[in-house]
Amino acid sequence: LADIFESIVDVVPNHPAVVCNRALTYAELDARTNRLASTWKAQGIGPGDHIGLLLYNSTEFIEAMIAAL
């Protein structure tokens, strides 16, 4: 799924990706997910680790899900 998302970002970075409590383009969503994934990695979270998220349906939920992938 992460590879599919990245390939879409490459093709249509300025198209809307998520519209919920705000609208994000694929490029914006990609930047936000990469930043979150990097933060988790810096804290020692990596492949095989488990994370728990308690989020409402929002852009942040999508961001966290993609970052976890």
SVG drawing of the C-alpha trace seen along z (x, -y; Angstrom):
<svg xmlns="http://www.w3.org/2000/svg" viewBox="-15 -22 31 30">
<polyline fill="none" stroke="black" stroke-width="0.4" points="0.0,0.0 2.8,-2.4 4.4,-1.8 1.0,-2.4 0.5,-5.6 4.0,-6.8 3.4,-6.0 0.2,-8.1 2.0,-11.0 4.5,-10.9 1.8,-11.1 -0.7,-13.6 0.9,-15.5 -1.4,-18.5 -4.7,-16.6 -6.8,-16.4 -6.1,-13.2 -8.1,-13.6 -11.0,-15.9 -12.3,-15.6 -11.7,-18.3 -9.4,-19.9 -8.3,-19.2 -4.8,-17.9 -3.2,-17.2 -1.2,-14.1 2.0,-16.1 0.9,-17.6 -0.3,-14.2 3.0,-12.6 5.1,-15.3 3.0,-15.0 3.2,-11.2 6.9,-11.2 7.4,-13.7 5.4,-11.5 7.2,-8.3 10.6,-10.0 9.5,-11.1 8.5,-7.6 11.8,-6.2 13.8,-8.8 12.0,-7.5 13.1,-3.9 9.9,-2.7 10.6,-0.4 9.4,2.6 7.7,5.2 6.9,2.8 3.3,2.2 1.8,-1.2 -1.6,-2.2 -3.6,-5.1 -6.9,-6.6 -8.1,-9.0 -11.4,-10.3 -12.1,-10.0 -9.9,-12.8 -7.0,-13.6 -4.7,-12.8 -6.1,-9.2 -5.1,-8.8 -1.7,-10.4 -1.0,-8.1 -2.1,-5.0 0.1,-5.7 3.0,-6.7 2.7,-3.3 2.9,-1.5"/>
</svg>
